[in-house]
């Protein structure tokens, strides 16, 4: 959205937007899900320089 130059300070904010369970395909499969993050990147003036969405597959703590 806006260029960032060497030496500039940026801040990144991750916000969880959605969590989606995935079914086990087999009994031996690991319980997992998809976490959708909104990523906001700000420059030193607080102006937004980038926005992104990241999808991450994660292992669930409860494996039942």
CHARMM-style PDB file with segment names, atoms N, HN, CA, C and O in Angstrom:
ATOM      1  N   UNK     1       0.813  -1.187   0.000  1.00  0.00      PROA
ATOM      2  CA  UNK     1       0.000   0.000   0.000  1.00  0.00      PROA
ATOM      3  C   UNK     1       0.864   1.260   0.000  1.00  0.00      PROA
ATOM      4  O   UNK     1       0.507   2.281  -0.588  1.00  0.00      PROA
ATOM      5  N   UNK     2       2.008   1.158   0.676  1.00  0.00      PROA
ATOM      6  HN  UNK     2       2.297   0.329   1.154  1.00  0.00      PROA
ATOM      7  CA  UNK     2       2.914   2.307   0.771  1.00  0.00      PROA
ATOM      8  C   UNK     2       4.331   1.768   0.931  1.00  0.00      PROA
ATOM      9  O   UNK     2       4.535   0.784   1.642  1.00  0.00      PROA
ATOM     10  N   UNK     3       5.317   2.396   0.281  1.00  0.00      PROA
ATOM     11  HN  UNK     3       5.151   3.195  -0.297  1.00  0.00      PROA
ATOM     12  CA  UNK     3       6.687   1.877   0.408  1.00  0.00      PROA
ATOM     13  C   UNK     3       7.253   2.044   1.817  1.00  0.00      PROA
ATOM     14  O   UNK     3       6.917   2.984   2.537  1.00  0.00      PROA
ATOM     15  N   UNK     4       8.115   1.109   2.182  1.00  0.00      PROA
ATOM     16  HN  UNK     4       8.388   0.346   1.597  1.00  0.00      PROA
ATOM     17  CA  UNK     4       8.866   1.165   3.436  1.00  0.00      PROA
ATOM     18  C   UNK     4      10.342   1.157   3.054  1.00  0.00      PROA
ATOM     19  O   UNK     4      10.778   0.320   2.264  1.00  0.00      PROA
ATOM     20  N   UNK     5      11.107   2.085   3.611  1.00  0.00      PROA
ATOM     21  HN  UNK     5      10.753   2.766   4.253  1.00  0.00      PROA
ATOM     22  CA  UNK     5      12.510   2.250   3.229  1.00  0.00      PROA
ATOM     23  C   UNK     5      13.447   1.746   4.318  1.00  0.00      PROA
ATOM     24  O   UNK     5      13.056   1.673   5.483  1.00  0.00      PROA
ATOM     25  N   UNK     6      14.679   1.396   3.953  1.00  0.00      PROA
ATOM     26  HN  UNK     6      14.996   1.455   3.007  1.00  0.00      PROA
ATOM     27  CA  UNK     6      15.645   0.935   4.955  1.00  0.00      PROA
ATOM     28  C   UNK     6      15.791   1.967   6.080  1.00  0.00      PROA
ATOM     29  O   UNK     6      15.843   3.174   5.846  1.00  0.00      PROA
ATOM     30  N   UNK     7      15.855   1.446   7.298  1.00  0.00      PROA
ATOM     31  HN  UNK     7      15.813   0.466   7.488  1.00  0.00      PROA
ATOM     32  CA  UNK     7      16.008   2.317   8.454  1.00  0.00      PROA
ATOM     33  C   UNK     7      14.686   2.721   9.100  1.00  0.00      PROA
ATOM     34  O   UNK     7      14.674   3.233  10.220  1.00  0.00      PROA
ATOM     35  N   UNK     8      13.564   2.493   8.397  1.00  0.00      PROA
ATOM     36  HN  UNK     8      13.573   2.077   7.487  1.00  0.00      PROA
ATOM     37  CA  UNK     8      12.261   2.823   8.972  1.00  0.00      PROA
ATOM     38  C   UNK     8      11.882   1.781  10.020  1.00  0.00      PROA
ATOM     39  O   UNK     8      12.291   0.623   9.938  1.00  0.00      PROA
ATOM     40  N   UNK     9      11.105   2.204  10.991  1.00  0.00      PROA
ATOM     41  HN  UNK     9      10.772   3.145  11.057  1.00  0.00      PROA
ATOM     42  CA  UNK     9      10.589   1.307  12.019  1.00  0.00      PROA
ATOM     43  C   UNK     9       9.170   0.920  11.634  1.00  0.00      PROA
ATOM     44  O   UNK     9       8.361   1.776  11.277  1.00  0.00      PROA
ATOM     45  N   UNK    10       8.868  -0.380  11.709  1.00  0.00      PROA
ATOM     46  HN  UNK    10       9.525  -1.076  12.000  1.00  0.00      PROA
ATOM     47  CA  UNK    10       7.512  -0.835  11.431  1.00  0.00      PROA
ATOM     48  C   UNK    10       6.987  -1.626  12.621  1.00  0.00      PROA
ATOM     49  O   UNK    10       7.756  -2.137  13.435  1.00  0.00      PROA
ATOM     50  N   UNK    11       5.675  -1.717  12.706  1.00  0.00      PROA
ATOM     51  HN  UNK    11       5.050  -1.303  12.045  1.00  0.00      PROA
ATOM     52  CA  UNK    11       5.008  -2.537  13.705  1.00  0.00      PROA
ATOM     53  C   UNK    11       4.051  -3.472  12.972  1.00  0.00      PROA
ATOM     54  O   UNK    11       3.468  -3.109  11.950  1.00  0.00      PROA
ATOM     55  N   UNK    12       3.898  -4.679  13.509  1.00  0.00      PROA
ATOM     56  HN  UNK    12       4.371  -4.974  14.339  1.00  0.00      PROA
ATOM     57  CA  UNK    12       3.011  -5.665  12.901  1.00  0.00      PROA
ATOM     58  C   UNK    12       2.006  -6.116  13.947  1.00  0.00      PROA
ATOM     59  O   UNK    12       2.367  -6.411  15.086  1.00  0.00      PROA
ATOM     60  N   UNK    13       0.736  -6.165  13.547  1.00  0.00      PROA
ATOM     61  HN  UNK    13       0.443  -5.925  12.622  1.00  0.00      PROA
ATOM     62  CA  UNK    13      -0.314  -6.634  14.448  1.00  0.00      PROA
ATOM     63  C   UNK    13      -1.022  -7.819  13.787  1.00  0.00      PROA
ATOM     64  O   UNK    13      -1.547  -7.708  12.679  1.00  0.00      PROA
ATOM     65  N   UNK    14      -1.026  -8.959  14.495  1.00  0.00      PROA
ATOM     66  HN  UNK    14      -0.600  -9.049  15.395  1.00  0.00      PROA
ATOM     67  CA  UNK    14      -1.720 -10.159  14.040  1.00  0.00      PROA
ATOM     68  C   UNK    14      -3.044 -10.252  14.794  1.00  0.00      PROA
ATOM     69  O   UNK    14      -3.074 -10.109  16.017  1.00  0.00      PROA
ATOM     70  N   UNK    15      -4.125 -10.489  14.079  1.00  0.00      PROA
ATOM     71  HN  UNK    15      -4.100 -10.605  13.086  1.00  0.00      PROA
ATOM     72  CA  UNK    15      -5.430 -10.672  14.687  1.00  0.00      PROA
ATOM     73  C   UNK    15      -6.024 -11.972  14.169  1.00  0.00      PROA
ATOM     74  O   UNK    15      -6.118 -12.173  12.958  1.00  0.00      PROA
ATOM     75  N   UNK    16      -6.423 -12.852  15.074  1.00  0.00      PROA
ATOM     76  HN  UNK    16      -6.346 -12.689  16.057  1.00  0.00      PROA
ATOM     77  CA  UNK    16      -7.058 -14.096  14.646  1.00  0.00      PROA
ATOM     78  C   UNK    16      -8.462 -13.757  14.172  1.00  0.00      PROA
ATOM     79  O   UNK    16      -9.257 -13.191  14.922  1.00  0.00      PROA
ATOM     80  N   UNK    17      -8.765 -14.105  12.926  1.00  0.00      PROA
ATOM     81  HN  UNK    17      -8.119 -14.565  12.317  1.00  0.00      PROA
ATOM     82  CA  UNK    17     -10.061 -13.812  12.336  1.00  0.00      PROA
ATOM     83  C   UNK    17     -10.987 -15.018  12.315  1.00  0.00      PROA
ATOM     84  O   UNK    17     -12.207 -14.885  12.402  1.00  0.00      PROA
ATOM     85  N   UNK    18     -10.383 -16.202  12.196  1.00  0.00      PROA
ATOM     86  HN  UNK    18      -9.392 -16.311  12.125  1.00  0.00      PROA
ATOM     87  CA  UNK    18     -11.219 -17.400  12.078  1.00  0.00      PROA
ATOM     88  C   UNK    18     -10.415 -18.637  12.438  1.00  0.00      PROA
ATOM     89  O   UNK    18      -9.217 -18.713  12.165  1.00  0.00      PROA
ATOM     90  N   UNK    19     -11.083 -19.608  13.055  1.00  0.00      PROA
ATOM     91  HN  UNK    19     -12.056 -19.547  13.277  1.00  0.00      PROA
ATOM     92  CA  UNK    19     -10.480 -20.912  13.332  1.00  0.00      PROA
ATOM     93  C   UNK    19     -11.418 -21.969  12.751  1.00  0.00      PROA
ATOM     94  O   UNK    19     -12.621 -21.955  13.013  1.00  0.00      PROA
ATOM     95  N   UNK    20     -10.861 -22.879  11.965  1.00  0.00      PROA
ATOM     96  HN  UNK    20      -9.884 -22.891  11.752  1.00  0.00      PROA
ATOM     97  CA  UNK    20     -11.658 -23.902  11.301  1.00  0.00      PROA
ATOM     98  C   UNK    20     -11.099 -25.274  11.662  1.00  0.00      PROA
ATOM     99  O   UNK    20      -9.928 -25.556  11.410  1.00  0.00      PROA
ATOM    100  N   UNK    21     -11.940 -26.131  12.254  1.00  0.00      PROA
ATOM    101  HN  UNK    21     -12.891 -25.901  12.459  1.00  0.00      PROA
ATOM    102  CA  UNK    21     -11.521 -27.495  12.570  1.00  0.00      PROA
ATOM    103  C   UNK    21     -11.401 -28.318  11.295  1.00  0.00      PROA
ATOM    104  O   UNK    21     -12.156 -28.122  10.342  1.00  0.00      PROA
ATOM    105  N   UNK    22     -10.458 -29.226  11.290  1.00  0.00      PROA
ATOM    106  HN  UNK    22      -9.845 -29.385  12.064  1.00  0.00      PROA
ATOM    107  CA  UNK    22     -10.305 -30.180  10.193  1.00  0.00      PROA
ATOM    108  C   UNK    22     -10.578 -31.564  10.760  1.00  0.00      PROA
ATOM    109  O   UNK    22     -10.118 -31.894  11.853  1.00  0.00      PROA
ATOM    110  N   UNK    23     -11.317 -32.364  10.028  1.00  0.00      PROA
ATOM    111  HN  UNK    23     -11.691 -32.096   9.140  1.00  0.00      PROA
ATOM    112  CA  UNK    23     -11.614 -33.715  10.491  1.00  0.00      PROA
ATOM    113  C   UNK    23     -10.421 -34.626  10.286  1.00  0.00      PROA
ATOM    114  O   UNK    23      -9.643 -34.463   9.346  1.00  0.00      PROA
ATOM    115  N   UNK    24     -10.293 -35.595  11.192  1.00  0.00      PROA
ATOM    116  HN  UNK    24     -10.925 -35.728  11.956  1.00  0.00      PROA
ATOM    117  CA  UNK    24      -9.250 -36.615  11.038  1.00  0.00      PROA
ATOM    118  C   UNK    24      -9.643 -37.529   9.878  1.00  0.00      PROA
ATOM    119  O   UNK    24     -10.797 -37.948   9.788  1.00  0.00      PROA
ATOM    120  N   UNK    25      -8.717 -37.835   9.009  1.00  0.00      PROA
ATOM    121  HN  UNK    25      -7.779 -37.494   9.082  1.00  0.00      PROA
ATOM    122  CA  UNK    25      -8.989 -38.732   7.884  1.00  0.00      PROA
ATOM    123  C   UNK    25      -8.896 -40.193   8.296  1.00  0.00      PROA
ATOM    124  O   UNK    25      -9.600 -41.055   7.770  1.00  0.00      PROA
ATOM    125  N   UNK    26      -8.005 -40.448   9.255  1.00  0.00      PROA
ATOM    126  HN  UNK    26      -7.433 -39.747   9.682  1.00  0.00      PROA
ATOM    127  CA  UNK    26      -7.846 -41.801   9.799  1.00  0.00      PROA
ATOM    128  C   UNK    26      -7.712 -41.682  11.310  1.00  0.00      PROA
ATOM    129  O   UNK    26      -7.407 -40.601  11.814  1.00  0.00      PROA
ATOM    130  N   UNK    27      -7.934 -42.772  12.048  1.00  0.00      PROA
ATOM    131  HN  UNK    27      -8.182 -43.650  11.639  1.00  0.00      PROA
ATOM    132  CA  UNK    27      -7.779 -42.703  13.515  1.00  0.00      PROA
ATOM    133  C   UNK    27      -6.361 -42.321  13.952  1.00  0.00      PROA
ATOM    134  O   UNK    27      -6.179 -41.771  15.038  1.00  0.00      PROA
ATOM    135  N   UNK    28      -5.362 -42.605  13.122  1.00  0.00      PROA
ATOM    136  HN  UNK    28      -5.509 -43.051  12.240  1.00  0.00      PROA
ATOM    137  CA  UNK    28      -3.969 -42.281  13.461  1.00  0.00      PROA
ATOM    138  C   UNK    28      -3.609 -40.834  13.121  1.00  0.00      PROA
ATOM    139  O   UNK    28      -2.553 -40.347  13.525  1.00  0.00      PROA
ATOM    140  N   UNK    29      -4.477 -40.150  12.384  1.00  0.00      PROA
ATOM    141  HN  UNK    29      -5.335 -40.546  12.056  1.00  0.00      PROA
ATOM    142  CA  UNK    29      -4.217 -38.781  11.953  1.00  0.00      PROA
ATOM    143  C   UNK    29      -4.157 -37.845  13.165  1.00  0.00      PROA
ATOM    144  O   UNK    29      -4.777 -38.117  14.194  1.00  0.00      PROA
ATOM    145  N   UNK    30      -3.425 -36.768  13.044  1.00  0.00      PROA
ATOM    146  HN  UNK    30      -2.922 -36.547  12.208  1.00  0.00      PROA
ATOM    147  CA  UNK    30      -3.297 -35.753  14.094  1.00  0.00      PROA
ATOM    148  C   UNK    30      -4.481 -34.792  14.001  1.00  0.00      PROA
ATOM    149  O   UNK    30      -4.841 -34.346  12.912  1.00  0.00      PROA
ATOM    150  N   UNK    31      -5.089 -34.475  15.162  1.00  0.00      PROA
ATOM    151  HN  UNK    31      -4.797 -34.838  16.047  1.00  0.00      PROA
ATOM    152  CA  UNK    31      -6.161 -33.480  15.176  1.00  0.00      PROA
ATOM    153  C   UNK    31      -5.553 -32.109  14.879  1.00  0.00      PROA
ATOM    154  O   UNK    31      -4.571 -31.705  15.502  1.00  0.00      PROA
ATOM    155  N   UNK    32      -6.151 -31.403  13.922  1.00  0.00      PROA
ATOM    156  HN  UNK    32      -6.948 -31.731  13.416  1.00  0.00      PROA
ATOM    157  CA  UNK    32      -5.578 -30.126  13.482  1.00  0.00      PROA
ATOM    158  C   UNK    32      -6.678 -29.177  13.030  1.00  0.00      PROA
ATOM    159  O   UNK    32      -7.848 -29.549  12.950  1.00  0.00      PROA
ATOM    160  N   UNK    33      -6.288 -27.968  12.743  1.00  0.00      PROA
ATOM    161  HN  UNK    33      -5.337 -27.665  12.808  1.00  0.00      PROA
ATOM    162  CA  UNK    33      -7.226 -26.971  12.246  1.00  0.00      PROA
ATOM    163  C   UNK    33      -6.478 -25.870  11.516  1.00  0.00      PROA
ATOM    164  O   UNK    33      -5.248 -25.831  11.501  1.00  0.00      PROA
ATOM    165  N   UNK    34      -7.250 -24.978  10.910  1.00  0.00      PROA
ATOM    166  HN  UNK    34      -8.250 -25.009  10.922  1.00  0.00      PROA
ATOM    167  CA  UNK    34      -6.694 -23.839  10.182  1.00  0.00      PROA
ATOM    168  C   UNK    34      -7.002 -22.573  10.979  1.00  0.00      PROA
ATOM    169  O   UNK    34      -8.137 -22.367  11.409  1.00  0.00      PROA
ATOM    170  N   UNK    35      -5.992 -21.727  11.174  1.00  0.00      PROA
ATOM    171  HN  UNK    35      -5.070 -21.894  10.824  1.00  0.00      PROA
ATOM    172  CA  UNK    35      -6.174 -20.424  11.819  1.00  0.00      PROA
ATOM    173  C   UNK    35      -5.919 -19.355  10.762  1.00  0.00      PROA
ATOM    174  O   UNK    35      -4.880 -19.347  10.102  1.00  0.00      PROA
ATOM    175  N   UNK    36      -6.892 -18.448  10.613  1.00  0.00      PROA
ATOM    176  HN  UNK    36      -7.736 -18.454  11.148  1.00  0.00      PROA
ATOM    177  CA  UNK    36      -6.784 -17.358   9.636  1.00  0.00      PROA
ATOM    178  C   UNK    36      -6.447 -16.076  10.394  1.00  0.00      PROA
ATOM    179  O   UNK    36      -7.218 -15.622  11.240  1.00  0.00      PROA
ATOM    180  N   UNK    37      -5.284 -15.498  10.080  1.00  0.00      PROA
ATOM    181  HN  UNK    37      -4.658 -15.867   9.394  1.00  0.00      PROA
ATOM    182  CA  UNK    37      -4.819 -14.263  10.718  1.00  0.00      PROA
ATOM    183  C   UNK    37      -4.956 -13.081   9.762  1.00  0.00      PROA
ATOM    184  O   UNK    37      -4.677 -13.201   8.570  1.00  0.00      PROA
ATOM    185  N   UNK    38      -5.385 -11.950  10.292  1.00  0.00      PROA
ATOM    186  HN  UNK    38      -5.612 -11.852  11.261  1.00  0.00      PROA
ATOM    187  CA  UNK    38      -5.292 -10.683   9.572  1.00  0.00      PROA
ATOM    188  C   UNK    38      -4.002 -10.029  10.043  1.00  0.00      PROA
ATOM    189  O   UNK    38      -3.771  -9.922  11.248  1.00  0.00      PROA
ATOM    190  N   UNK    39      -3.163  -9.593   9.121  1.00  0.00      PROA
ATOM    191  HN  UNK    39      -3.351  -9.681   8.142  1.00  0.00      PROA
ATOM    192  CA  UNK    39      -1.877  -8.977   9.450  1.00  0.00      PROA
ATOM    193  C   UNK    39      -1.895  -7.518   8.995  1.00  0.00      PROA
ATOM    194  O   UNK    39      -2.068  -7.226   7.811  1.00  0.00      PROA
ATOM    195  N   UNK    40      -1.714  -6.608   9.951  1.00  0.00      PROA
ATOM    196  HN  UNK    40      -1.573  -6.845  10.912  1.00  0.00      PROA
ATOM    197  CA  UNK    40      -1.629  -5.178   9.654  1.00  0.00      PROA
ATOM    198  C   UNK    40      -0.199  -4.725   9.917  1.00  0.00      PROA
ATOM    199  O   UNK    40       0.360  -5.010  10.977  1.00  0.00      PROA
ATOM    200  N   UNK    41       0.395  -4.023   8.960  1.00  0.00      PROA
ATOM    201  HN  UNK    41      -0.059  -3.792   8.099  1.00  0.00      PROA
ATOM    202  CA  UNK    41       1.753  -3.489   9.104  1.00  0.00      PROA
ATOM    203  C   UNK    41       1.665  -1.966   9.080  1.00  0.00      PROA
ATOM    204  O   UNK    41       1.079  -1.380   8.169  1.00  0.00      PROA
ATOM    205  N   UNK    42       2.261  -1.329  10.101  1.00  0.00      PROA
ATOM    206  HN  UNK    42       2.736  -1.804  10.841  1.00  0.00      PROA
ATOM    207  CA  UNK    42       2.224   0.127  10.239  1.00  0.00      PROA
ATOM    208  C   UNK    42       3.634   0.689  10.220  1.00  0.00      PROA
ATOM    209  O   UNK    42       4.569   0.046  10.697  1.00  0.00      PROA
ATOM    210  N   UNK    43       3.793   1.894   9.668  1.00  0.00      PROA
ATOM    211  HN  UNK    43       3.033   2.416   9.280  1.00  0.00      PROA
ATOM    212  CA  UNK    43       5.109   2.552   9.714  1.00  0.00      PROA
ATOM    213  C   UNK    43       5.216   3.380  10.992  1.00  0.00      PROA
ATOM    214  O   UNK    43       4.324   3.352  11.839  1.00  0.00      PROA
ATOM    215  N   UNK    44       6.313   4.111  11.117  1.00  0.00      PROA
ATOM    216  HN  UNK    44       7.038   4.134  10.428  1.00  0.00      PROA
ATOM    217  CA  UNK    44       6.578   4.864  12.348  1.00  0.00      PROA
ATOM    218  C   UNK    44       5.598   6.009  12.591  1.00  0.00      PROA
ATOM    219  O   UNK    44       5.522   6.526  13.706  1.00  0.00      PROA
ATOM    220  N   UNK    45       4.850   6.409  11.571  1.00  0.00      PROA
ATOM    221  HN  UNK    45       4.911   5.988  10.666  1.00  0.00      PROA
ATOM    222  CA  UNK    45       3.837   7.459  11.748  1.00  0.00      PROA
ATOM    223  C   UNK    45       2.468   6.876  12.086  1.00  0.00      PROA
ATOM    224  O   UNK    45       1.517   7.620  12.323  1.00  0.00      PROA
ATOM    225  N   UNK    46       2.367   5.533  12.107  1.00  0.00      PROA
ATOM    226  HN  UNK    46       3.140   4.929  11.914  1.00  0.00      PROA
ATOM    227  CA  UNK    46       1.101   4.878  12.393  1.00  0.00      PROA
ATOM    228  C   UNK    46       0.254   4.622  11.165  1.00  0.00      PROA
ATOM    229  O   UNK    46      -0.869   4.127  11.263  1.00  0.00      PROA
ATOM    230  N   UNK    47       0.799   4.962  10.002  1.00  0.00      PROA
ATOM    231  HN  UNK    47       1.711   5.364   9.922  1.00  0.00      PROA
ATOM    232  CA  UNK    47       0.066   4.764   8.747  1.00  0.00      PROA
ATOM    233  C   UNK    47       0.206   3.315   8.275  1.00  0.00      PROA
ATOM    234  O   UNK    47       1.282   2.724   8.372  1.00  0.00      PROA
ATOM    235  N   UNK    48      -0.877   2.756   7.770  1.00  0.00      PROA
ATOM    236  HN  UNK    48      -1.751   3.236   7.691  1.00  0.00      PROA
ATOM    237  CA  UNK    48      -0.863   1.385   7.266  1.00  0.00      PROA
ATOM    238  C   UNK    48      -0.028   1.310   5.991  1.00  0.00      PROA
ATOM    239  O   UNK    48      -0.245   2.069   5.047  1.00  0.00      PROA
ATOM    240  N   UNK    49       0.941   0.371   5.980  1.00  0.00      PROA
ATOM    241  HN  UNK    49       1.117  -0.246   6.747  1.00  0.00      PROA
ATOM    242  CA  UNK    49       1.772   0.191   4.793  1.00  0.00      PROA
ATOM    243  C   UNK    49       1.496  -1.139   4.099  1.00  0.00      PROA
ATOM    244  O   UNK    49       1.848  -1.316   2.933  1.00  0.00      PROA
ATOM    245  N   UNK    50       0.862  -2.085   4.820  1.00  0.00      PROA
ATOM    246  HN  UNK    50       0.576  -1.941   5.767  1.00  0.00      PROA
ATOM    247  CA  UNK    50       0.543  -3.376   4.209  1.00  0.00      PROA
ATOM    248  C   UNK    50      -0.553  -4.066   5.024  1.00  0.00      PROA
ATOM    249  O   UNK    50      -0.655  -3.898   6.239  1.00  0.00      PROA
ATOM    250  N   UNK    51      -1.364  -4.844   4.314  1.00  0.00      PROA
ATOM    251  HN  UNK    51      -1.281  -4.980   3.327  1.00  0.00      PROA
ATOM    252  CA  UNK    51      -2.382  -5.686   4.933  1.00  0.00      PROA
ATOM    253  C   UNK    51      -2.291  -7.042   4.259  1.00  0.00      PROA
ATOM    254  O   UNK    51      -2.156  -7.131   3.039  1.00  0.00      PROA
ATOM    255  N   UNK    52      -2.366  -8.104   5.060  1.00  0.00      PROA
ATOM    256  HN  UNK    52      -2.475  -8.033   6.052  1.00  0.00      PROA
ATOM    257  CA  UNK    52      -2.275  -9.452   4.495  1.00  0.00      PROA
ATOM    258  C   UNK    52      -3.144 -10.406   5.297  1.00  0.00      PROA
ATOM    259  O   UNK    52      -3.563 -10.105   6.415  1.00  0.00      PROA
ATOM    260  N   UNK    53      -3.401 -11.551   4.709  1.00  0.00      PROA
ATOM    261  HN  UNK    53      -3.060 -11.796   3.801  1.00  0.00      PROA
ATOM    262  CA  UNK    53      -4.082 -12.643   5.399  1.00  0.00      PROA
ATOM    263  C   UNK    53      -3.157 -13.841   5.353  1.00  0.00      PROA
ATOM    264  O   UNK    53      -2.623 -14.183   4.298  1.00  0.00      PROA
ATOM    265  N   UNK    54      -2.968 -14.482   6.505  1.00  0.00      PROA
ATOM    266  HN  UNK    54      -3.402 -14.204   7.362  1.00  0.00      PROA
ATOM    267  CA  UNK    54      -2.116 -15.669   6.580  1.00  0.00      PROA
ATOM    268  C   UNK    54      -2.966 -16.835   7.080  1.00  0.00      PROA
ATOM    269  O   UNK    54      -3.684 -16.708   8.072  1.00  0.00      PROA
ATOM    270  N   UNK    55      -2.881 -17.964   6.391  1.00  0.00      PROA
ATOM    271  HN  UNK    55      -2.298 -18.067   5.585  1.00  0.00      PROA
ATOM    272  CA  UNK    55      -3.538 -19.189   6.819  1.00  0.00      PROA
ATOM    273  C   UNK    55      -2.476 -20.122   7.367  1.00  0.00      PROA
ATOM    274  O   UNK    55      -1.466 -20.371   6.710  1.00  0.00      PROA
ATOM    275  N   UNK    56      -2.699 -20.642   8.577  1.00  0.00      PROA
ATOM    276  HN  UNK    56      -3.519 -20.440   9.111  1.00  0.00      PROA
ATOM    277  CA  UNK    56      -1.730 -21.511   9.225  1.00  0.00      PROA
ATOM    278  C   UNK    56      -2.418 -22.781   9.699  1.00  0.00      PROA
ATOM    279  O   UNK    56      -3.453 -22.718  10.363  1.00  0.00      PROA
ATOM    280  N   UNK    57      -1.847 -23.940   9.360  1.00  0.00      PROA
ATOM    281  HN  UNK    57      -1.006 -23.991   8.821  1.00  0.00      PROA
ATOM    282  CA  UNK    57      -2.359 -25.193   9.884  1.00  0.00      PROA
ATOM    283  C   UNK    57      -1.679 -25.460  11.219  1.00  0.00      PROA
ATOM    284  O   UNK    57      -0.453 -25.413  11.323  1.00  0.00      PROA
ATOM    285  N   UNK    58      -2.491 -25.743  12.242  1.00  0.00      PROA
ATOM    286  HN  UNK    58      -3.487 -25.781  12.157  1.00  0.00      PROA
ATOM    287  CA  UNK    58      -1.946 -25.948  13.586  1.00  0.00      PROA
ATOM    288  C   UNK    58      -2.451 -27.269  14.167  1.00  0.00      PROA
ATOM    289  O   UNK    58      -3.548 -27.730  13.855  1.00  0.00      PROA
ATOM    290  N   UNK    59      -1.625 -27.853  15.012  1.00  0.00      PROA
ATOM    291  HN  UNK    59      -0.733 -27.478  15.266  1.00  0.00      PROA
ATOM    292  CA  UNK    59      -1.997 -29.072  15.737  1.00  0.00      PROA
ATOM    293  C   UNK    59      -2.826 -28.671  16.935  1.00  0.00      PROA
ATOM    294  O   UNK    59      -2.457 -27.749  17.662  1.00  0.00      PROA
ATOM    295  N   UNK    60      -3.938 -29.345  17.152  1.00  0.00      PROA
ATOM    296  HN  UNK    60      -4.237 -30.094  16.560  1.00  0.00      PROA
ATOM    297  CA  UNK    60      -4.795 -29.061  18.288  1.00  0.00      PROA
ATOM    298  C   UNK    60      -4.184 -29.639  19.561  1.00  0.00      PROA
ATOM    299  O   UNK    60      -3.557 -30.698  19.531  1.00  0.00      PROA
ATOM    300  N   UNK    61      -4.372 -28.937  20.680  1.00  0.00      PROA
ATOM    301  HN  UNK    61      -4.882 -28.078  20.704  1.00  0.00      PROA
ATOM    302  CA  UNK    61      -3.861 -29.435  21.958  1.00  0.00      PROA
ATOM    303  C   UNK    61      -4.600 -30.711  22.367  1.00  0.00      PROA
ATOM    304  O   UNK    61      -3.983 -31.674  22.822  1.00  0.00      PROA
ATOM    305  N   UNK    62      -5.923 -30.711  22.204  1.00  0.00      PROA
ATOM    306  HN  UNK    62      -6.425 -29.928  21.835  1.00  0.00      PROA
ATOM    307  CA  UNK    62      -6.737 -31.875  22.556  1.00  0.00      PROA
ATOM    308  C   UNK    62      -6.774 -32.824  21.367  1.00  0.00      PROA
ATOM    309  O   UNK    62      -7.392 -32.515  20.348  1.00  0.00      PROA
ATOM    310  N   UNK    63      -6.130 -33.954  21.485  1.00  0.00      PROA
ATOM    311  HN  UNK    63      -5.628 -34.205  22.313  1.00  0.00      PROA
ATOM    312  CA  UNK    63      -6.035 -34.908  20.381  1.00  0.00      PROA
ATOM    313  C   UNK    63      -7.140 -35.961  20.407  1.00  0.00      PROA
ATOM    314  O   UNK    63      -7.025 -36.978  19.723  1.00  0.00      PROA
ATOM    315  N   UNK    64      -8.205 -35.744  21.178  1.00  0.00      PROA
ATOM    316  HN  UNK    64      -8.298 -34.918  21.734  1.00  0.00      PROA
ATOM    317  CA  UNK    64      -9.326 -36.697  21.226  1.00  0.00      PROA
ATOM    318  C   UNK    64     -10.251 -36.526  20.059  1.00  0.00      PROA
ATOM    319  OT1 UNK    64     -11.243 -37.246  19.946  1.00  0.00      PROA
TER     320      UNK     64
END
